[in-house]
Amino acid sequence: MELDDPVPRAKRFSLNKSIQASFGTPNDPDYVFDIAGSWDDSVMGVSLSTREIKLYSPATGQRLGSYSGHTGTITDLQFLDASTPYTFCSSSTDGTIRVWDSRTGQQVNILETGASQELYSFTVGGTSENLICAGARAQIRCWDWRTGEEIACMQECHTEDVTQVRFHPSRRDKLVSASVDGLICVFNTRGEINDDEGLDIHMEF
């Protein structure tokens, strides 16, 4: 008697669309550091080693635009929520998060920490989807991206570079951070954001 396989077979995927693009020259190529898709999958963003961002249509492969402004390596790239599908953001080691409008091809806002404070990752969320939080050197910085106002700087939870920050996909008030200090922290961003009252959980690895 044959027994059912308790482990489901791996789902097979096939290539649906490929985009061929040359970045740089054969002797001096540019490198792709990150990719991000819009909420409706109509636009794909690509960050390059030239500190430039290029947008493409995944359906046709057509290039939709190029964006430049960062003076350091681009470390993260994300589109905002479904209510602002044409807006995307990028963080960099130049200490800035830049907000771009893909309809106009223009930078519409810039969030700054100072040239000496590199940013390694950022995330967009909060109960009103208005928060941008970024990981830096032993700090988590938070802004209201609509106004550009910095509203919090948490610097007691981590002792080393904060390399990843992400809002929970369904509980949008929960912010998770990870650092090379071996800690993962979970913060509640509902209400005042700070190290003392906002820290829900910390896990050590």
C-alpha positions as semicolon CSV with decimal commas, in nm:
position;residue;x (nm);y (nm);z (nm)
1;M;0,000;0,000;0,000
2;E;0,135;0,340;-0,096
3;L;0,133;0,607;0,171
4;D;0,060;0,969;0,094
5;D;0,369;1,182;0,087
6;P;0,349;1,392;0,408
7;V;0,566;1,659;0,249
8;P;0,389;1,843;-0,035
9;R;0,578;1,856;-0,360
10;A;0,747;2,184;-0,439
11;K;0,539;2,410;-0,657
12;R;0,685;2,463;-0,999
13;F;0,728;2,812;-1,132
14;S;0,791;2,917;-1,490
15;L;0,942;3,233;-1,633
16;N;0,662;3,468;-1,732
17;K;0,856;3,773;-1,848
18;S;1,220;3,874;-1,871
19;I;1,362;4,223;-1,890
20;Q;1,700;4,260;-2,053
21;A;1,881;4,581;-1,975
22;S;2,245;4,679;-1,991
23;F;2,375;4,882;-1,700
24;G;2,710;5,044;-1,767
25;T;2,961;4,905;-2,018
26;P;3,096;4,550;-2,061
27;N;3,427;4,654;-1,910
28;D;3,272;4,865;-1,636
29;P;2,927;4,723;-1,554
30;D;2,685;4,872;-1,305
31;Y;2,539;4,646;-1,037
32;V;2,178;4,603;-0,929
33;F;2,150;4,641;-0,551
34;D;1,775;4,618;-0,494
35;I;1,439;4,578;-0,668
36;A;1,091;4,675;-0,551
37;G;0,744;4,648;-0,701
38;S;0,445;4,878;-0,675
39;W;0,133;4,758;-0,497
40;D;-0,048;4,686;-0,823
41;D;0,262;4,528;-0,985
42;S;0,251;4,783;-1,268
43;V;0,594;4,930;-1,191
44;M;0,925;4,776;-1,085
45;G;1,204;4,987;-0,938
46;V;1,574;4,898;-0,961
47;S;1,854;5,064;-0,763
48;L;2,202;5,062;-0,914
49;S;2,561;5,099;-0,801
50;T;2,566;5,433;-0,986
51;R;2,337;5,576;-0,711
52;E;2,056;5,586;-0,967
53;I;1,706;5,435;-0,968
54;K;1,537;5,311;-1,285
55;L;1,170;5,220;-1,322
56;Y;1,038;4,954;-1,560
57;S;0,705;4,808;-1,661
58;P;0,709;4,436;-1,569
59;A;0,442;4,370;-1,833
60;T;0,628;4,520;-2,130
61;G;0,986;4,568;-2,012
62;Q;0,968;4,935;-2,111
63;R;1,182;5,174;-1,908
64;L;0,960;5,434;-1,744
65;G;1,214;5,674;-1,599
66;S;1,543;5,736;-1,420
67;Y;1,594;5,910;-1,086
68;S;1,914;6,043;-0,931
69;G;1,999;6,255;-0,630
70;H;2,167;6,033;-0,374
71;T;2,537;6,093;-0,313
72;G;2,594;5,758;-0,138
73;T;2,505;5,393;-0,200
74;I;2,131;5,327;-0,217
75;T;2,052;5,079;0,060
76;D;1,676;5,023;0,031
77;L;1,391;5,089;-0,213
78;Q;1,017;5,067;-0,149
79;F;0,687;5,185;-0,290
80;L;0,432;5,336;-0,052
81;D;0,085;5,199;0,017
82;A;-0,200;5,147;-0,228
83;S;-0,343;5,494;-0,160
84;T;-0,028;5,654;-0,309
85;P;0,071;5,403;-0,581
86;Y;0,289;5,649;-0,772
87;T;0,512;5,736;-0,476
88;F;0,827;5,546;-0,383
89;C;1,118;5,606;-0,147
90;S;1,487;5,526;-0,133
91;S;1,741;5,531;0,151
92;S;2,115;5,576;0,125
93;T;2,444;5,586;0,310
94;D;2,436;5,962;0,243
95;G;2,200;5,988;0,543
96;T;1,882;6,066;0,348
97;I;1,552;5,910;0,252
98;R;1,420;6,059;-0,069
99;V;1,054;6,051;-0,171
100;W;0,985;6,037;-0,546
101;D;0,676;6,078;-0,765
102;S;0,687;5,844;-1,064
103;R;0,426;6,050;-1,253
104;T;0,637;6,366;-1,262
105;G;0,981;6,208;-1,231
106;Q;1,060;6,450;-0,950
107;Q;1,180;6,425;-0,592
108;V;0,894;6,551;-0,373
109;N;1,051;6,530;-0,027
110;I;1,378;6,452;0,150
111;L;1,426;6,325;0,506
112;E;1,771;6,393;0,643
113;T;1,980;6,262;0,933
114;G;2,311;6,431;0,858
115;A;2,601;6,322;0,639
116;S;2,771;6,124;0,917
117;Q;2,467;5,901;0,985
118;E;2,432;5,626;0,727
119;L;2,094;5,461;0,672
120;Y;2,083;5,085;0,607
121;S;1,712;5,006;0,575
122;F;1,372;5,171;0,602
123;T;1,006;5,077;0,617
124;V;0,673;5,253;0,569
125;G;0,373;5,191;0,795
126;G;0,201;5,294;1,114
127;T;-0,171;5,304;1,181
128;S;-0,216;5,582;0,923
129;E;0,061;5,462;0,689
130;N;0,236;5,794;0,748
131;L;0,550;5,672;0,925
132;I;0,889;5,607;0,773
133;C;1,131;5,439;1,012
134;A;1,496;5,379;0,923
135;G;1,781;5,178;1,069
136;A;2,108;5,363;1,131
137;R;2,416;5,331;1,353
138;A;2,267;5,201;1,679
139;Q;1,957;5,412;1,612
140;I;1,607;5,390;1,469
141;R;1,487;5,720;1,321
142;C;1,119;5,789;1,250
143;W;0,953;6,059;1,038
144;D;0,610;6,155;0,917
145;W;0,681;6,129;0,546
146;R;0,390;6,355;0,453
147;T;0,525;6,653;0,651
148;G;0,895;6,562;0,661
149;E;0,901;6,605;1,041
150;E;1,125;6,373;1,242
151;I;0,913;6,248;1,532
152;A;1,136;5,995;1,710
153;C;1,493;5,875;1,748
154;M;1,535;5,553;1,945
155;Q;1,895;5,497;2,049
156;E;1,885;5,277;2,358
157;C;1,748;4,953;2,211
158;H;2,047;4,858;1,991
159;T;2,421;4,899;2,040
160;E;2,533;4,831;1,680
161;D;2,415;4,904;1,325
162;V;2,042;4,847;1,274
163;T;2,047;4,663;0,943
164;Q;1,676;4,583;0,899
165;V;1,350;4,751;0,999
166;R;1,003;4,637;0,889
167;F;0,644;4,706;0,986
168;H;0,429;4,398;1,043
169;P;0,228;4,327;0,725
170;S;-0,111;4,317;0,902
171;R;-0,051;4,482;1,242
172;R;0,074;4,807;1,100
173;D;0,150;4,967;1,436
174;K;0,417;4,703;1,513
175;L;0,773;4,784;1,405
176;V;1,042;4,514;1,405
177;S;1,414;4,594;1,401
178;A;1,723;4,374;1,370
179;S;2,085;4,463;1,437
180;V;2,433;4,317;1,417
181;D;2,429;4,331;1,799
182;G;2,224;4,008;1,782
183;L;1,895;4,162;1,896
184;I;1,552;4,175;1,734
185;C;1,317;4,430;1,888
186;V;0,944;4,486;1,843
187;F;0,802;4,834;1,904
188;N;0,449;4,965;1,937
189;T;0,425;5,284;1,729
190;R;0,070;5,364;1,838
191;G;0,095;5,683;2,043
192;E;0,430;5,827;2,149
193;I;0,730;5,644;2,003
194;N;1,027;5,600;2,237
195;D;1,266;5,340;2,379
196;D;1,092;5,306;2,715
197;E;0,720;5,291;2,645
198;G;0,731;5,169;2,286
199;L;0,946;4,855;2,326
200;D;0,721;4,547;2,341
201;I;0,964;4,257;2,293
202;H;1,335;4,205;2,251
203;M;1,491;3,875;2,142
204;E;1,857;3,788;2,163
205;F;2,033;3,550;1,924
